[in-house]
Amino acid sequence: MRRHSIAFEAAQGLGLVQRADAPRMTEAAAPLLQAIEILDQHGERRFIEIPAERPLTVFVDKRELVTLMTLGAAPEHLALGYLRNQRLVSDIGELAAVQVDWDTGSVAITSRSLANRGVTVWDDAERGDALAGRLGRRTVTTGCGQGTVFGDLMDEIERIALPAGARLSEEVLYTVMDRVRRHESIYKVAGAVHGCALCSNAGDSRGEILRFVEDVGRHNAVDAIAGWMWLESIGGADKIFYTTGRLTSEMVIKCAQMGIPFLLSRSGLTQMGYEIARRVGITMVGRCQGRHYLLFTGGERFVRQPVTALA
Amino acid sequence: MRRHSIAFEAAQGLGLVQRADAPRMTEAAAPLLQAIEILDQHGERRFIEIPAERPLTVFVDKRELVTLMTLGAAPEHLALGYLRNQRLVSDIGELAAVQVDWDTGSVAITSRSLANRGVTVWDDAERGDALAGRLGRRTVTTGCGQGTVFGDLMDEIERIALPAGARLSEEVLYTVMDRVRRHESIYKVAGAVHGCALCSNAGDSRGEILRFVEDVGRHNAVDAIAGWMWLESIGGADKIFYTTGRLTSEMVIKCAQMGIPFLLSRSGLTQMGYEIARRVGITMVGRCQGRHYLLFTGGERFVRQPVTALA
């Protein structure tokens, strides 16, 4: 079905060149929808489509890290983005392979240090490298309100400098909202997923969707986009991030980690999302629906007149 | 403000008696709302209220377990429910104290085995008891699509037997929907939170809300209700669980863990939520809004005529 490939659309016009040291990767897209029979309030049988949800256990060099519950649209990018956003791996060149196997519900990530050593079993003490140290520290890590590396991330957030000159015009904001609304999606068919879009804020492509990912967890969708950006060496400075999810602390932190100065949402925000956005200087616009929006933070970057007046 | 105490309303008519060996607990409610100034799409300044969000790091016998991002309405119950739903502690009698300190953003849970021993520092090997073993195993644990103890929980799910004779009438379903809709809530004021309600399905109180908790994470709200049920020795067999959140795998697993046969939601469901509900025999009704609903699973327990016809 065509809509199954939504998450895999090639980003048009980006002129992507795969880096020579990119990890070997599977492309293990899985079916994203299932039809089930239900009864409605009139007692009538109906078929509805619902989104898939499947466990994906992340192994790094054979060490079990976390189990993510995912739609399964972009499992390789999700695993990469998870590693990246949890700051477990800083350079994608450290990774030799990312291999998803749905039969076992796992993704095996192999580091070059392990691949080079040719060993298959070791303990962290014996290994003694930086990655092992970071893995050891992350026993209290993971996303979405239950488990965070909050302290470490806040330290990092303080060092992020978003581009001072970046501007978002109201016209581009409306373009993004229109494009997201018209975008083919699992949500329209089946609900029960969150979507994220990475959009351009540069040149003639301003407002265009470069990448659109949906997942059953709103953090997974963000992580999958972050993983793709990491893999393709795409910077965030001239981008806009849109999410259907709420602007909680972790959503704002992840946007800052990606270096994106503009964060839009169909939903509202929390106090910590607000405070972090102010501290890091993100321009955050919420409750985006139709021709309505609320400008929460970073008004100095937001221009209410058309973007053409700025060019 | 009155609405700040929503989560602390006494459960009316339950005749709760605190057990003699209940842990000592703080009652560290925190402010749940903040007013911020924003600009709307007309460029006009407005004040809106947004929900609080604060980190709460859970320590069990001085061992750091996880950091939960929470609204802060019911931190003690949240911590208890987290321990319970992650199956880290099976008997609440094992716990001597649950003490929240917002200055440090932490909740210290002390087990009786530690309290009795009078020690303050140890390592797991030295300690060597069952709790230490369970804590050691949970490095890949936590909720909301990123991190689960999925394998262990599925084993447990297979052993859960929900009451075969339990019935939910359409009339009681509508009563629950009406009461939840009319319930005072942070969501109505500020959005950006998920709510859960534990409702009665017994006697004259059928459809009444016994407990209502909101949180920035939908799993935290469920865990806070589970913690309260655990503390007060309240069984799930004659209850109904309502959530504003989606019916993903973990939501259904938690409902099953609480022994509740009926799970209602304003939202939709995922494939794994559907499959687990079918396997464990939960009656699941979603898309509950106005006079609309979809009966997803467990139709044999659902009665479309008024409950009076059953009595």
Interface residues (C-beta under 8 A of the other chain):
Chain A: Q34 I36 I38 L39 D40 Q41 G43 R46 I48 I50 P51 A52 E53 R54 P55 T57 E64 L65 V66 T67 L68 M69 T70 Y82 T139 V140 T141 T142 G143 C144 G145 Q146 G147 T148 F150 A190 G191 A192 D215 V216 G217 H219 N220 R246 L247 T248 S249 E250 S267 G268 L269 T270 Q271 M272 G273 Y274 R291 H292 Y293 L294 L295 F296 G299 R304
Chain B: Q34 I36 I38 L39 D40 Q41 G43 R46 I48 I50 P51 A52 E53 R54 P55 T57 E64 L65 V66 T67 L68 M69 T70 Y82 T139 V140 T141 T142 G143 C144 G145 Q146 G147 T148 F150 A190 G191 A192 D215 V216 G217 H219 N220 R246 L247 T248 S249 E250 S267 G268 L269 T270 Q271 M272 G273 Y274 R291 H292 Y293 L294 L295 F296 G299 R304
